[in-house]
Amino acid sequence: MTTTAEKATKTQRSDWVRLLLTQRIALLAVLIVIVVATFFVNDAGGYLTAPYDFDYMSASLINAVPLAMLGLAELLVILSGRGGIDLSVGAIVSLAGMGFGFAYGQWGWPLWLAILGTAAFGALLGAVNGFLISYIGFPALIATLATFYAYKSLAIVINNQQPISTKPIQELFSMSESVELPLIGAYIPDVPLGIFTFLLPTVVAVWLLLARTTYGRRLYAIGTNDVAARWAGLPVRDTRFKAYVYAGLISGLVAVVTVGQFASARPDAGVSGNGMALPAITIAVLGGVAITGGIGRVAGVVLATLLIVWLNAGILLAFVGNEGSQYQLLALGTVLVFAALLNGLTNRRYGGSS
């Protein structure tokens, strides 16, 4: 016979399970703690090739800057619904990065003007995606796959397959340095400068766009049901078009970040290896963005980025040589499957996550 205490315990467990399944922020926070604690324990046991400590975790955040920004770009286009996705963000990073290399490294533009021009160029490339998808009616997967190949090819041939590594470009490596925070910097590890110059402004801008503007409410509405949104008089095509423009703009800013990290404008910066698009999509899905549209939060994307970055950082130390990079891909695929299954389970049992 079940006692009152046992019933209360079961109810409490059920509430915790529901919380973790429906509140992606809570689940990601728990997973981050588990991952970090696991690598700390392995470090203490001498199982890692180098120390996994707070200094190492802070240094690895340099990888979070482009990943989180592109995750936010994918958040915008996936929210727009109708299979919204952008496979071309990595190619935009490559092509816009070459444009930045020409403008700042060879043509002598002021840095601020070169950054604005690169962001505008990225927005223009995103506008091509938005036009094909919103006004011509191409499926997002096909349209952005086509522009991925086109932008990637242009980035390679625009300078005869050669990177741009002039002195002004090389000096941008200082953008990737870590800095000591004022007041509390003596007590915590230095933080990569890109967190403050690029990532945080982008996070704030996207959050304000989605949470505090009419456009953000329209974007959630058309992603949930664009037919109902059309009948309600909302500009569905224009709203979806702008989502791809904003995604291209963010990709243009990421191009500047990658040029600073490599100290070179490389034609393959966003497409080498497995490219930047797939990790960005993985981060968006892991962060709770529903692939069907209309559901997703900025905080989820940020926490998912931290989870992936610190997991990858630990995996590199768990293996000798280049094996770690291959296991990173295995972990990325596993995380994507886990996120997709979790999203499906949450939708079936509780009607979505937040």
N, C-alpha and C positions, 0 to 999 in steps of 0.2 A: 504494500500500500504506500503510495507516494505521500510524503509529508509536505507540509506547507513550506518548510525550508528548502526541500528539494525542488518544489515547483518554482520557488523564487529564484533558486540558482539557475534552473533551466531557462527561465524568462530572462534573467540577466545575461546569460550566454547568448541567447537569441538576439537580444538587443545589441550586444557587441558585434555579432556577426552582421546584423543589419547595418550597423554604423559603418563597419569596414567596407561592406559591399556598396552601400549607397553614397557614402561620403569619401570620394576618391582622395581628397586631401588627407584625411585621417589614415587611410591605407598606405599612401605613399610615405607619410611621415614614419609609420611603423616599419615599412620596408627599408627606409634609409637607415633607421636606427639598427635594424638587424644586419644590414650589409656592413655598416661601419664597425659595429661590435664584432662581427665575424672576422674581419681583417685585423682589427686590433688584437684579438685573441691569437690569431695566427702569427702576427708580428711578435707578440710576447713569447710565443712558443718557438720562435726561430724558423718558421716555415716559409718566410718570404725572403726574396733576394735583397731587399732594402727596407728601411723603416717605413711603415705606414703610420704616419702621425699627422698632427694638425697642419704642420708646415707643408707636408706632401699633399694633403687634401686641398689646402689653399692654393698651392701652385697649380694643381690640376684644374682649377676653376677657369684657367685660360681657355680650356677646351669647351667650357660651358657657354662662352659668349656666342660663338656662331651657331652652336646647336640650339640653344634656347631661342635665339632670334629667329632662326628658320622654323623652329617649332611653333612660334607665335604666328609666323607667316602661314604655315599649314593650318593652324587653328582658324584663321580668318576664312580661308577658302573652303575648308571642310564644313564650317558652320553654315555656309551658304546653301548647302544641300544639293540635291540632284547629283550625287556622286562627286561632289566637289573635291578636287585634289590637285596638287601642282607638282608634277614630276620634274619641272624645268628649273626649280629654284637653284640647284647646284650649277646648272649651265648658265643661269643669269649671273651667279656669283663670278664665274669664270670670265664671261664676256664683259660684265660691268667692271670687273677688276682690271682687265686689259684697258678699258676705257679710262679708268682712273690712272693707270700707269702712263698712258699717253698724256693725259691732261696735266698731271702733277709732275711726272718724272721726265717728260720730254718737252712739253709745250710751255712749262713754267707757270701754270696757273697757281694762284694762291691756294693754300691748303683748304681753307673753308669753302672756296668756290669749287674746287675739285671734288670735295665731298658732296656738296649740294648737287653738282652736275652728275655725279655717279648715282646718287639716290634718284634723281630725276630720270636718268637713263634706265635704271632698274625699273622704275615705275612705268616707263614707256614699254619696256619688254613685257612687263606684267599686263599692260593694257592690251597687247596683242593677244595674250591668253584670254583675257576677259572678253574681248570682242568676239573671238572665235566661239567661246562657250556661251556667252549671254545673248549675243545678237545673231550669230550664224546658227547656233544650236548644236555645235560639235559636242560630243561627250568629253568631259574634262580629262579623262584618262588618255584619250586619243589626241586631243588638242595639245596637252602639255607634253606628251611624249614626242609629238612632232616638233614642237618648239625646242624641246630638250636637244634633239639631234641638230636642229638648225643653229641654235645658239652655241652649242658645243663646237660645231664645225667652224663657225665664224670666229670664235675665240682662238681657235688653233691657227687659222690661216691669216688672221688680221695682222700678225707680225711674223709671218713665216715660221710659225711653231716655236718662236723664241720668246723667253720671258723678258720683262723690262726690269732691269736692276741698276738703274742709274743712282747716283749718289743721293738725291732727295728721297728716292724710294727706300734705299737702304737705311737712311736715318729714321724712317718711320718705325723701325724695330723697337724704338723706345716706347711706342704705344702698347707693347706687349709686356713691359716691365711690371713688376709688382711694387706697390707703394705702401708706405706705412700710414695708417689712418690717424688723423689728428686725435688727441686726447687719450684714446684707448689703444693706439698703435703699439705702444711698448709692451702690452700685455697679450696681444693676439698676433698671429702670423700676418705678414704683408699680403695684400690682396691685389690681384692683377688689375692694372689700370683700366682695361677694357670693360670691366664690370661697371665702372662708374661713368665712363665716357660714351659707351654704346648700349650695353645690356639694360641697365636700370632705366635710362630714358625711354628705351623701346618698350620695356615692360609697363612703365607708367602710361605711355602714350596709348598702347593697345588696351590697357585696362580702362582708361578714360573713354576711349572710343566705344568699347563694348558696354560699359556699365553706366556711362553718364551722357550719352548722346542719343539722339533720335535714330541716327544711322545704326547704332548698335542694336537697338530694339528691333529695327526692321530686319537686320541680318539674322537675328535669332528667329524672327517670325517666318521669313521665307525659307529658312533651313528646316523649320518644323513642318510647314505645309505651305508651299509656294502657291498652290491653287487657291487656298483660302486667303492668302496674303494678296493675291491678285484681285480677288473679288472684294477684298477690303479696301482696294484702291492704292495699295502700296506699289512703288516702282520696283518690281521684282528684278527686271533686267539690269537696271541701273545699279541697284544695290549689289547684285552678284558681280557685275563688272568691276565695281570699285573694290571689292574684296581682293580680286586678282591684282589690281593696280597697287593696293597697299602691300600685298605680298611681294610684288616686284620691287617696291620701294625699300622694304626691309632687306630683301636680298641684295640690293645695291649697297646698303650700309654694311652688310656682312662682307661684301667684296672689299671694302676699305679695311675691315678688320683683318681679313686673310692676307691682304697685301702687307699690312703691318707685321703680322705674325711671321710671314715667310721672308720679309724684307725684300720682296720681289713680287711683281705682277705676273703670275703664272697662268698660262692658258688652260691648265688643267686643275686649277686650284679647287674648284667645286665639284669636279667630276672624276678625279683620280680615284683608283680603287673602287670602292662601292659608292662613291659620290656622297653628297650631303643630303640629297632628297630623302632617301630611305630612312636614315637615322632620324631626320626631322619628323617624318610621318610616324615613325615608331614612338617618338617622344610625345607627339600629339595624342596618339591613341592611348598610350600608357597613362597620359595625364587626364584621361576621362573624356576626351573628345569623341562623340559618337560619329562614326563614319557615315551615318545616314543624315547627319546635319542637325543643327538646332541645339546641340548640347555641348558645352565645353567652357572651361574657365582658365584664365591666365595663370592663376596660382597652381593649378594642376600641371600645366606645361612646365613651369619653373621647377616644381618639386620633382617631376619626372626627369628633367634634365640633370638635377643633382644626383638622383639615384643612378642614372646611366653613367655619368661622369665618374662618380666615386666607385661604382662597380668596375668600370673599365680600368680605372687607376689601380685598383687592387688586383685585378686579373693579371696586369702587366708584371706585378711583383711576385705573382704566384708561380710563374714559369720562367725558365731560362731561355735567353735568346728571343727568337721571333715567334715562338709558340704562343705567347700571350696574345698577340694580335689576332691569331686565328680563333682562339677561344673567346675573344671579344665578340667576334662575329657570331659564334655559337650562342653566346649569352644574349646578344641583340635579337637573334631569331627567337630564342626561347621567351624572352620578355615580350616580344610582339605577339606570339601565340598566347601567352598568359593574359596579356591585356585584352586581346580579342575575345577569348573565352570568358574573361571576367565581365567584359561589357555585355556579352550575350546573356550570361547568367543573371546579371543585375537587371537587364531589361525585361527578362522573362519573369523574374520573381518580384521585382519591386518597381518596375516601370521606369528605369533609368537611374543614373547617378548624378551627383552634383559636386 
